[in-house]
Amino acid sequence: MAAEAMARGFDPGAVARQFAFSAPGTDVVDVGTDFYNSELFNSFLNSHDIMSTGSISENSLRRVYDAYAHIGATIFMGNWSDPGSIVCANLYSWHILNDRHEFLRRAVLGSSKMRTGRSDQRYAEWDEAFDEDGQTTGFSRPLSNACNGFPTCDQIEAFLERSGNKELLEKIWYLLSIGPAEYVSRGLVDELKEKNLVDTLELAMANAYSYGLVHELRWLLAHASHHAWQVNYVFEAAMFGSLLDDGGLEGKLDRYE
C-alpha cells in the first residue's frame, strides 16, 4: 500500500488517512504517562493547542479529544470495512484485552471528568478538524448516519436481528460497550469486575472467530469504538484517568523510573 501511494504520488484508497488514526487511538490513554516523562510523540500532546502553551488544560484536552473523535466517526461509521479502519477498530478491544495500561482502571479514575448524557454525534476530515499547524479548528458536521445513542442503540438492534449467532454477538456487544460503560460510570474500582470483563470478552471473541463471524466482529468493533469515543465517552474517561495516574498502574514501559 505504501509502495502504491509513493508510485502514484497520492493515497488512492485513503489508506494512510485511516491508519493515521491509530496514533490518537493509542495515545488517548497515554496522555498522562507521556506527559510525566516528557514523551514528544503523543498526538494529543503535540497538537498546537497544547504545544503553543506548554501546559495541559481540561479545555485544551477536550478540544483535541473532540477533533479526533470527529475524525474517528469517518472511520468507524463510514469506511469501517477498509483495511486501516479495521486496524483502528481493533485498538479498542486491544486496550481492554492487552491491558498494558489497565484501560478500565484508568477510565474509572477519570470517570468524574467524563461527559454523560446523549450528545450530537459529529464527524470531520483530518484537514477540517486541524489546520496546517496542528491547531484544532472546532469544525465538524452532524453525522448523517448516527445511531440513537442508547446503550443498545438502534443500529445494534438492527444488526443483531439480521445476524446469526445473535446471543453470542449480543454478549460481545455487552462486553465491549455496555459493561465497560456501566462499570466506569460507577466510579468505583472493582478488580474482580475488571478481570471478569476482560476474561469473558477474550473468550467470547475467540468463540466468534471460531464460528467464522469475522465480518460481524469487524462491524461490532467499529461501532463499539464509535460509542467509546462519542456516545459513552469511555475513551475520554481513560484520557483524564491517565493524568490522575499516580504511577501505581502497569504502564511502566512509558515511564521514566
Residue pairs with C-beta under 8 A, 6 or more apart in sequence:
1 13
1 15
1 83
4 12
5 11
5 12
5 15
5 16
11 17
13 82
14 79
14 82
14 84
15 82
15 83
15 84
16 84
17 84
17 125
17 126
18 75
18 79
18 82
18 83
18 84
18 85
18 87
18 88
19 84
19 87
19 88
20 126
21 68
21 71
21 72
21 75
21 84
21 88
22 84
22 87
22 88
22 91
23 43
24 43
24 44
24 68
24 71
24 72
25 72
25 88
25 91
25 92
25 225
26 91
27 34
27 42
27 43
27 44
27 45
28 44
28 65
28 68
28 235
28 238
28 239
29 95
29 101
29 103
29 106
29 235
29 238
29 239
29 242
30 39
30 42
30 101
30 242
30 251
30 254
31 42
31 44
31 45
31 56
31 61
31 239
31 242
31 243
32 241
32 242
32 243
32 244
32 245
33 39
33 101
33 242
33 245
33 251
33 254
33 255
34 41
34 42
34 45
34 254
35 42
35 45
35 56
35 243
36 255
36 256
37 254
37 255
37 256
38 256
39 45
39 254
40 46
43 68
44 50
44 61
44 64
44 65
44 68
44 239
45 51
45 56
46 134
47 64
47 67
47 130
47 134
47 135
47 136
48 131
48 133
48 134
48 135
48 136
49 60
49 63
49 64
49 135
49 136
50 56
50 60
50 61
50 64
51 134
52 135
53 60
56 243
58 113
58 240
61 239
61 240
62 236
63 136
63 138
64 136
65 235
65 236
65 239
66 136
66 140
67 124
67 129
67 130
67 136
67 137
68 129
68 229
69 229
69 230
69 235
70 122
70 123
70 124
70 129
70 140
71 123
71 124
71 125
71 126
71 129
72 88
72 225
72 226
72 229
72 230
73 121
73 122
73 123
73 124
73 143
73 226
73 229
73 230
74 123
74 124
74 125
75 82
75 84
75 85
75 88
75 89
75 222
76 85
76 88
76 89
76 222
76 223
76 225
76 226
76 229
77 121
77 123
77 143
77 145
77 146
77 222
77 223
77 226
78 123
78 145
79 85
80 86
80 89
80 218
80 219
80 222
80 223
81 218
81 219
85 222
86 218
86 221
86 222
88 225
89 218
89 221
89 222
89 224
89 225
90 221
91 225
92 176
92 221
92 224
92 225
92 228
93 176
93 201
93 205
93 221
93 224
95 101
95 103
95 238
96 103
96 104
96 176
96 180
96 197
96 198
96 201
97 198
97 201
97 202
97 205
99 198
99 250
100 250
100 251
100 253
101 242
101 249
101 250
101 251
101 254
102 194
102 249
102 250
102 251
103 238
104 180
104 183
104 184
104 194
104 197
104 198
105 189
105 194
105 241
105 249
106 237
106 238
106 241
106 242
106 245
106 249
107 114
107 180
107 184
107 234
107 237
107 238
107 241
108 183
108 184
108 186
108 187
108 188
108 189
108 237
108 241
109 240
109 241
109 244
109 245
110 236
110 237
110 238
110 239
110 240
110 241
110 242
110 243
110 244
111 184
111 185
111 186
111 187
111 237
111 241
112 187
113 236
113 237
113 240
114 184
114 185
114 233
114 234
114 236
114 237
114 240
115 233
115 236
116 185
116 233
118 149
118 231
119 149
119 230
120 142
120 143
120 146
121 142
121 143
121 146
121 147
121 149
121 226
121 230
121 231
122 140
122 141
122 142
122 143
122 230
123 140
123 141
123 143
124 139
124 140
124 141
128 137
128 139
128 140
129 136
129 137
129 139
129 140
130 136
130 137
131 137
147 153
147 154
147 155
147 156
147 223
147 226
147 231
148 154
148 155
149 231
151 177
151 178
151 181
151 232
152 173
152 178
153 227
153 231
155 223
156 173
156 223
159 169
159 216
159 219
159 220
159 223
160 166
160 169
160 170
160 173
163 169
163 216
164 213
165 208
165 211
165 213
165 216
168 204
168 207
168 208
168 211
168 213
169 208
169 213
169 216
169 220
171 204
172 201
172 204
172 205
172 208
172 217
172 220
173 220
173 224
175 197
175 200
175 201
175 204
176 201
176 220
176 221
176 224
177 224
177 227
177 228
177 232
179 197
180 197
180 228
180 234
181 227
181 232
181 234
183 190
183 193
183 194
183 197
184 232
184 234
184 237
185 232
205 217
208 216
208 217
209 217
227 234
228 234
228 235
229 235
229 236
245 251
247 255
